[in-house]
């Protein structure tokens, strides 16, 4: 019982389980919901849902939406919305296909060019918002129509553009190579297991260092027993995911890209002045401006980052399909917004995490995958996903009101 009581020491304060639960109720609720969803579909599909092949496919399908959800998180945090990202991703994916197929550009030139175009498109979309005060809803909706028209224009007369570049196609379909260890766990992807072990070690050392830092500044930290329990659960989760993925080709390049994006943006939002400025603008734009933070500059940066991630999403999607089509990007913005809200981002701005939005994307894609395996009609799937989104927003309002 002592570990559940809040106590004080010379080096800092310990926090009870209830304190942590109250402070992070949104994220913990999503973790619990994800576990319940996975258990439910595992039972109803006789274990097919949790199979290595299905989990690997689920992660690959989630990749391009999760990348968009990372950028959408920052957009919503600063109290805006971006409805153009789906068609921007589709247009840039089509541009990649045209540049390689018809113009003969090498893939190593196409990818940087498309990313630069994405950044410029995002900043151009932000200009009416940052300089003229135009609502982001209107500005991004107009930009989305422009990108939609551009997509139809560049694909006119061709319909579907087949991509034959093997390096480009590998981005959305191939897996990291394995290492040869004779007689060791046959049938398993060894490098994936090694990476999982490294991830466990890194997470443990990172958590210990974070705890020591907080205690040195006399911040609240979980009790030692609760801290150890958290380490065990996180390590078990990482190990289990690595074990599942090792059963079917291992870690895909799509997952590698997603992890890199999450790592970079998680670092920016939690460890840099820019991240603090983004949340300050989302919390109170007027106060942030008075304190010396340029709200328009932050708006440009966040929308530019969203454009960059849109280009990356378009590349991943076109790569996965081996082609670019006139319908590419359709509904991407809806899925990204839903993932962000389900992951705990507040519609009021100033609240939300990158990792939370990834969990939200995983929840939404798990629902879709599980219902597909059960043979549920697509119309019912849309109703269920819409209901989950409404519940997430209502839950956010209730928790904010209680706090």
C-alpha positions in Angstrom: 0.0 0.0 0.0 2.9 2.3 0.6 3.8 2.4 -3.1 0.3 3.8 -3.9 0.6 6.7 -1.5 2.1 10.0 -2.4 5.2 10.6 -0.4 7.9 13.2 -0.4 11.7 12.9 -0.3 14.7 15.2 -0.5 15.2 14.4 -4.2 11.6 14.6 -5.3 8.1 13.4 -5.0 6.5 10.1 -5.8 3.3 9.9 -7.6 0.6 7.3 -7.0 -1.1 5.2 -9.6 -4.3 7.2 -9.3 -2.4 10.5 -9.8 -0.7 9.2 -13.0 -4.0 7.8 -14.2 -5.8 11.1 -13.7 -3.0 13.1 -15.4 -2.8 10.8 -18.4 -6.4 9.4 -18.6 -6.7 10.1 -22.3 -3.6 8.1 -23.3 -4.2 5.2 -20.9 -7.8 5.0 -22.1 -6.6 4.6 -25.7 -4.1 1.9 -24.7 -6.9 0.0 -22.9 -9.2 0.4 -25.8 -6.5 -0.9 -28.2 -5.9 -4.0 -26.0 -9.7 -4.7 -25.8 -10.1 -4.3 -29.5 -7.2 -6.6 -30.3 -8.4 -9.3 -27.8 -12.0 -9.0 -29.2 -10.9 -9.5 -32.9 -8.4 -12.2 -31.9 -11.3 -14.2 -30.4 -13.8 -13.5 -33.1 -11.4 -14.4 -35.9 -10.0 -17.5 -34.3 -6.6 -15.9 -33.9 -6.2 -14.7 -37.5 -6.2 -11.1 -36.5 -3.1 -11.5 -34.2 -1.2 -13.6 -36.7 2.2 -12.3 -37.9 1.0 -11.9 -41.4 -2.0 -9.8 -40.5 -0.2 -7.6 -38.0 2.5 -6.9 -40.5 0.0 -6.0 -43.2 -1.9 -3.8 -40.7 1.2 -1.8 -39.9 2.1 -1.4 -43.5 -1.5 -0.2 -44.3 -1.4 2.2 -41.3 2.0 3.7 -42.3 0.9 6.5 -44.7 -2.1 7.5 -42.5 0.0 7.5 -39.3 2.6 9.8 -41.0 -0.2 12.2 -41.8 -1.6 11.9 -38.2 1.8 13.1 -36.8 1.5 16.3 -38.8 -2.2 16.7 -38.1 -1.5 16.5 -34.4 0.6 19.6 -34.6 -2.0 21.3 -36.8 -4.8 20.7 -34.3 -2.5 21.6 -31.3 -2.2 25.1 -32.7 -6.0 25.3 -33.1 -6.2 24.7 -36.9 -7.2 22.0 -39.3 -5.9 20.9 -42.6 -8.3 19.5 -45.2 -5.9 19.5 -48.1 -3.4 16.8 -47.0 -5.2 13.9 -48.7 -5.2 15.4 -52.1 -1.8 16.9 -51.7 -0.4 13.4 -50.9 -2.2 12.0 -53.9 -0.9 14.8 -56.2 2.7 14.4 -55.0 2.5 10.6 -55.3 1.3 11.1 -58.9 4.1 13.6 -59.6 6.6 11.0 -58.4 5.2 8.4 -60.7 5.2 10.8 -63.7 8.8 12.0 -63.0 10.1 8.5 -62.9 8.0 6.9 -65.6 7.8 9.6 -68.3 10.6 12.0 -67.5 13.2 9.5 -66.6 14.2 11.1 -63.3 16.1 8.8 -60.9 14.4 7.9 -57.6 17.1 9.7 -55.7 16.2 13.0 -57.3 12.4 12.4 -57.3 12.1 11.9 -53.5 13.9 15.1 -52.4 12.1 17.1 -55.1 8.7 15.9 -54.0 9.5 16.6 -50.3 10.5 20.2 -51.1 7.3 20.6 -53.1 5.4 19.4 -50.1 7.0 21.9 -47.8 6.4 24.7 -50.2 2.7 23.7 -50.7 2.2 23.5 -47.0 3.6 27.0 -46.4 1.7 28.4 -49.3 -1.5 27.0 -47.8 -0.6 28.6 -44.5 -0.1 32.1 -46.0 -3.8 33.2 -45.9 -4.0 31.8 -42.4 -0.9 33.4 -41.0 -1.0 36.7 -42.8 -4.6 37.5 -43.4 -6.4 35.6 -40.6 -8.4 33.4 -43.0 -9.8 30.4 -41.1 -7.7 27.3 -41.8 -10.8 25.4 -42.6 -11.5 27.6 -45.6 -7.9 28.0 -46.7 -7.1 24.3 -46.6 -10.4 23.3 -48.2 -9.6 25.6 -51.2 -6.0 24.2 -51.3 -7.5 20.7 -51.3 -9.6 21.5 -54.3 -6.6 22.9 -56.1 -4.5 19.9 -55.4 -7.4 17.6 -56.5 -7.6 19.5 -59.8 -3.8 19.2 -60.2 -4.0 15.5 -59.6 -6.7 15.0 -62.2 -4.7 17.3 -64.6 -1.4 15.4 -64.4 -3.1 12.0 -64.7 -5.4 13.1 -67.5 -5.3 10.6 -70.4 -3.3 8.1 -68.4 -5.6 7.0 -65.5 -3.3 4.7 -63.6 0.4 5.3 -63.9 2.4 2.1 -63.2 5.7 2.5 -61.3 8.5 0.1 -62.2 11.3 1.6 -60.2 12.3 -1.2 -57.8 13.9 1.1 -55.2 10.7 3.2 -55.1 8.4 0.2 -54.9 10.5 -1.3 -52.1 9.6 1.7 -49.8 6.1 0.5 -49.3 6.4 -3.3 -49.9 9.8 -4.7 -48.8 11.4 -5.5 -45.5 14.7 -5.0 -43.9 17.2 -7.8 -44.6 17.9 -10.6 -42.1 21.1 -11.9 -40.8 22.1 -15.6 -41.0 22.4 -17.3 -37.6 22.5 -21.1 -38.3 20.2 -23.1 -36.1 19.0 -20.1 -34.1 15.2 -19.7 -34.0 14.4 -21.1 -37.5 11.5 -19.4 -39.2 12.1 -16.2 -37.3 13.5 -12.9 -38.6 16.6 -12.6 -36.4 17.4 -9.0 -37.0 13.9 -8.0 -36.0 14.4 -9.8 -32.7 17.7 -8.1 -32.2 16.2 -4.7 -32.9 13.4 -5.5 -30.4 16.0 -6.3 -27.8 17.8 -3.0 -28.5 14.5 -1.2 -28.2 13.8 -2.8 -24.8 17.3 -1.8 -23.5 17.0 1.7 -24.9 13.5 2.2 -23.3 14.7 1.0 -19.9 17.8 3.3 -19.9 15.7 6.2 -21.2 13.1 5.8 -18.5 15.7 5.5 -15.8 17.5 8.7 -17.0 14.2 10.6 -17.3 13.3 9.6 -13.7 16.6 10.7 -12.4 16.3 14.0 -14.2 12.9 14.7 -12.8 13.9 13.8 -9.3 16.9 16.2 -9.5 14.5 19.0 -10.3 12.2 17.9 -7.5 9.4 16.9 -10.0 6.8 14.3 -9.3 7.8 10.7 -10.3 6.0 7.4 -10.0 6.7 5.3 -6.9 9.5 2.7 -7.4 7.2 -0.3 -7.5 4.9 1.4 -10.1 8.0 2.5 -12.1 9.3 -1.1 -12.3 5.8 -2.3 -13.3 5.7 0.3 -16.1 9.2 -0.9 -17.4 8.1 -4.5 -17.3 4.9 -3.8 -19.3 6.6 -1.6 -21.9 9.4 -4.1 -22.3 6.9 -7.0 -22.7 5.0 -4.9 -25.3 8.1 -4.2 -27.4 9.2 -7.8 -27.1 5.8 -9.2 -28.1 5.6 -6.9 -31.2 9.1 -7.8 -32.3 8.2 -11.5 -31.8 5.0 -11.2 -33.9 6.7 -9.3 -36.7 9.6 -11.7 -36.8 7.2 -14.4 -37.8 6.5 -12.8 -41.1 9.4 -11.1 -43.0 10.3 -8.9 -40.0 10.2 -5.1 -39.9 9.1 -3.4 -43.1 10.6 -0.2 -44.5 7.3 1.5 -44.0 7.6 0.8 -40.3 11.2 2.1 -40.3 10.0 5.3 -41.9 7.2 5.7 -39.4 9.5 5.1 -36.5 11.9 7.7 -37.7 9.1 10.2 -38.2 7.7 9.6 -34.8 11.2 9.8 -33.2 12.1 13.1 -34.8 8.8 14.8 -34.1 8.6 13.4 -30.6 12.0 14.9 -29.9 11.0 18.2 -31.5 7.8 18.5 -29.5 9.2 17.4 -26.1 12.9 18.4 -26.1 13.2 21.7 -28.1 12.1 25.3 -27.7 10.2 25.0 -31.0 8.1 22.3 -29.4 7.3 24.4 -26.4 6.4 27.3 -28.6 4.0 25.1 -30.6 2.1 24.1 -27.5 2.2 27.7 -26.1 0.6 28.9 -29.3 -2.0 26.2 -29.0 -2.7 26.9 -25.4 -3.2 30.7 -25.8 -2.1 32.4 -29.0 -2.5 35.9 -27.6 -0.4 35.2 -24.6 2.2 33.5 -26.7 2.4 36.6 -29.0 2.8 38.9 -26.0 5.6 36.7 -24.6 7.6 37.1 -27.8 6.6 34.0 -29.8 5.7 34.7 -33.4 2.4 33.0 -34.0 2.6 33.4 -37.8 6.1 31.9 -37.8 4.9 28.9 -35.9 1.9 28.6 -38.2 4.2 28.5 -41.3 6.5 25.9 -39.6 3.7 23.6 -38.6 1.9 23.8 -42.0 5.3 23.3 -43.7 5.9 20.2 -41.6 2.4 19.0 -42.6 3.3 19.5 -46.3 6.5 17.5 -45.8 4.7 14.7 -44.2 2.0 14.8 -46.9 4.7 14.3 -49.5 6.1 11.3 -47.5 2.6 9.8 -47.2 2.0 10.2 -50.9 5.3 8.5 -51.7 4.5 5.6 -49.3 1.0 5.1 -50.8 2.2 5.2 -54.4 5.0 2.8 -53.5 2.7 0.4 -51.8 0.3 0.3 -54.8 3.1 0.3 -57.4 1.1 3.0 -59.1 -0.5 6.5 -58.9 -4.3 6.9 -59.6 -6.8 9.6 -59.9 -8.4 8.6 -56.6 -5.1 8.6 -54.6 -5.4 10.5 -51.3 -9.2 10.3 -51.2 -10.3 10.4 -47.5 -6.7 10.5 -46.1 -7.4 13.7 -44.3 -10.4 12.2 -42.6 -8.4 9.2 -41.4 -5.6 11.4 -40.1 -7.9 13.8 -38.2 -9.8 10.8 -36.7 -6.5 9.2 -35.6 -5.4 12.4 -33.9 -8.6 12.9 -32.1 -8.9 9.3 -31.0 -5.3 9.5 -29.8 -6.1 12.2 -27.3 -5.5 15.5 -29.2 -7.9 18.1 -27.9 -10.2 20.0 -30.3 -9.6 23.1 -28.2 -5.8 23.1 -29.0 -2.7 22.9 -26.9 -3.1 19.3 -25.9 -1.9 16.2 -27.7 1.1 13.9 -28.2 2.7 12.3 -31.2 2.7 8.8 -29.7 -1.0 9.3 -28.7 -1.9 9.9 -32.3 0.0 6.8 -33.5 -2.0 4.8 -31.0 -5.1 6.5 -32.4 -4.1 5.4 -35.9 -3.5 1.9 -34.7 -7.0 1.8 -33.1 -8.7 3.0 -36.2 -6.8 0.6 -38.5 -7.3 -2.3 -36.1 -11.1 -1.7 -36.2 -11.0 -1.7 -40.0 -8.8 -4.8 -40.3 -10.8 -6.7 -37.7 -14.1 -5.9 -39.2 -12.8 -6.9 -42.7 -11.7 -10.2 -41.4 -15.1 -10.8 -39.8 -16.8 -10.0 -43.1 -18.7 -7.0 -41.8 -20.3 -4.8 -44.5 -18.4 -1.6 -45.3 -21.4 0.5 -44.4 -21.4 -0.8 -40.9 -17.7 -0.3 -40.7 -18.1 3.4 -41.4 -20.8 3.7 -38.7 -18.6 2.0 -36.1 -15.5 4.2 -37.0 -17.7 7.3 -36.9 -19.1 6.3 -33.5 -15.6 5.7 -32.1 -14.5 9.2 -33.3 -17.5 10.8 -31.6 -16.8 8.9 -28.4 -13.2 10.1 -28.4 -14.2 13.8 -28.8 -16.9 13.5 -26.1 -14.4 11.8 -23.8 -12.0 14.7 -24.4 -14.6 17.3 -23.5 -15.7 15.4 -20.3 -12.1 14.9 -19.1 -11.2 18.6 -19.8 -14.3 19.8 -18.0 -13.6 17.6 -14.9 -10.0 18.8 -14.8 
